[in-house]
Every structure is written in C-alpha cells, then in structure tokens.
Amino acid sequence: MQQITPAQLKDWAAEQSQRPVLLDVREAWELQTASARPDSLDLVHMPMQTIPARLDELDRTRPIACLCHHGARSQQVAHFLAQQGFEVVNVAGGIHAWSMQVDPTVPVY
C-alpha cells in the first residue's frame, strides 16, 4: 500500500489521469473539528464503519487518497479498497500531519 504525506498529496493528484478523491474516513464530529480543503481533489466523507455498505457510492475509475486523524483507520480502509479493486493510497499522518505540513490553520485535536 502506497503511503504519501500530506505535503506530497498535491503532486500525487497532479499525476493522476482522473481527478482524485480525498476520502475522509473520520467521524462527523472530527470532520467538523478539522477538515482538509484540497484544491486538486474532491473531498468525500464516509466514516470508516460505513464504507462496506456504501462501496457503490465510490467511483472505481477515480484514484482515492484515504485520510483519518493519524493514519491508522485510513490505512485499514485503503487496504480494504485496494482488495476491492480501487486505486488507492493512504495519507500518512492524517489530518494531524496535514495541519503540520500543509495548512497550520487546520486545528489539531
């Protein structure tokens, strides 16, 4: 499973043939607390436990970067999606690393 840092996400997105999705797998309260706003990806929110039931909502032709708080939940989701045939990477360090590397205005929690 490919790991990319938040700082590498923009370059990764530019290399894709289709506009990628940033799949935020955190809970709704976490998304309200701190959220990434990438220009080069479309943000989709699906809490981790809802992914299997909502799998058909994801476009299999678009690359996906999975994001959570620190990277553990998103790693599990990325692995699951890869097994389902999706092109997927994990954003190592999650939204916490996003705040440190990309946008310091994103709250750390």
C-alpha positions in Angstrom: 0.0 0.0 0.0 1.5 3.3 -1.1 1.8 5.9 1.7 2.0 9.6 0.9 2.4 12.6 3.2 0.0 15.5 3.1 2.8 17.5 1.6 3.0 15.1 -1.3 -0.7 14.9 -2.0 -0.9 17.8 -4.4 1.9 16.3 -6.6 0.3 12.9 -6.4 -3.1 14.4 -7.5 -1.4 16.1 -10.5 0.0 12.8 -11.7 -3.4 11.1 -11.9 -5.4 10.8 -15.2 -8.7 11.5 -13.4 -9.4 14.0 -10.6 -8.8 12.1 -7.4 -11.0 11.8 -4.3 -9.8 12.6 -0.8 -11.8 10.1 1.2 -12.1 11.3 4.8 -13.0 8.2 6.9 -13.2 10.0 10.3 -16.4 10.5 12.3 -18.7 13.5 11.5 -17.6 15.4 14.7 -14.0 15.0 13.7 -14.7 16.5 10.2 -16.5 19.4 11.9 -13.5 19.9 14.2 -10.8 19.9 11.5 -11.1 19.4 7.7 -8.7 19.4 4.8 -9.7 21.6 1.8 -7.5 20.4 -1.1 -7.8 22.3 -4.4 -6.8 19.3 -6.5 -9.0 16.6 -5.0 -12.7 16.2 -4.3 -13.4 15.7 -0.6 -15.8 12.8 0.2 -16.7 12.0 3.8 -17.6 8.4 4.7 -17.0 7.2 8.3 -14.9 4.1 8.4 -17.7 1.8 9.5 -19.9 2.8 6.7 -17.5 2.0 3.9 -18.6 -1.6 3.1 -22.3 -0.6 2.9 -21.5 2.5 0.8 -18.9 1.0 -1.5 -21.1 1.5 -4.6 -21.0 5.3 -4.0 -17.3 5.4 -4.8 -16.3 5.7 -8.5 -13.9 2.9 -9.3 -12.3 4.9 -12.1 -11.1 7.7 -9.8 -8.0 7.4 -7.6 -8.6 7.7 -3.9 -6.4 9.0 -1.1 -7.7 8.0 2.3 -7.4 10.3 5.3 -8.2 10.0 9.0 -6.8 11.5 12.2 -3.4 10.0 12.4 -3.4 7.4 9.5 -4.4 4.1 11.1 -8.1 4.0 10.2 -7.4 5.3 6.7 -4.7 2.6 6.3 -7.3 -0.1 7.1 -9.8 1.5 4.7 -7.1 1.9 1.9 -6.2 -1.8 2.3 -9.9 -2.8 2.1 -10.5 -0.6 -1.0 -7.4 -2.0 -2.7 -8.7 -5.5 -2.2 -11.9 -4.3 -3.9 -10.0 -3.2 -6.9 -9.7 0.6 -6.2 -6.6 2.6 -7.0 -5.8 3.9 -3.5 -3.1 5.5 -1.4 -3.0 6.3 2.3 -2.3 9.8 3.6 0.3 9.0 6.3 -0.1 11.0 9.5 -3.7 12.0 8.7 -5.3 15.4 9.4 -2.8 16.0 12.2 0.1 15.8 9.7 -2.0 18.0 7.3 -2.0 20.7 9.9 1.7 20.4 10.4 2.8 20.2 6.7 0.1 21.9 4.6 -2.3 24.2 6.5 -1.5 25.3 10.0 -5.0 26.9 10.3 -6.4 23.3 10.5 -7.0 22.7 14.2 -5.0 19.9 15.9 -7.1 17.7 18.2 
